[in-house]
């Protein structure tokens, strides 16, 4: 951390970080693959974590070896995921509300920087009643280059009128951690489905078990 670090803002990933959605996503990907007979395994499904729509499409086209398989697979995945979403089976992760309360108390601006399309992100955050608690929501469709490129984090900091070296980023994926690190933010890794690799740890300023730890850290930084 720079010697004169002053916390100006916090930028969050969404899926797997704020929302306990990656497990549901993995389940629906694998179920859809069985139904449409697509060659997806638990190992290759995990490589979808952190990708935006265009990156995910290209990855699947290469994996399947036949681009014609991708559209029906994604349609079935979307159908299954929507059913889970409407049933309310995508809750907030532990510590989210405590962290948002701390940011409110300390008057620290915050934004979402997610690979998910913005209108879908807004819908998800509305469902769990936290959409109004963020100053800005930037989706994967708001930037040309998705994570691991730094674009979305740079855009979030610009919207927040904050300097990247004086911002925290909270992430759970390899692509996300790399994006935040490259953008110059202090990246906090909160592991979800993926076991942190050495590269993820090197890009992370800190690795913590949950968002309760981030709330405590923020209070200490502003204390």
Secondary structure, DSSP 8 states (H G I E B T S, - for coil): --TT----EEEE--BTTTBS-HHHHHHHHHHHHHHHT----HHHHHTTTT--HHHHHHHHHHHHS-THHHHHHHHHHHHHHHHHHHTT---B-TTHHHHHHHHHHHT-EEEEE-SS-HHHHHHHHHHTT-GGG-SEEE-GGGSSS-TTSSHHHHHHHHHTT--GGGEEEEE-SHHHHHHHHHHT-EEEE--SSS---HHHHHH-SEE-SSHHHHHHHHHHHH-
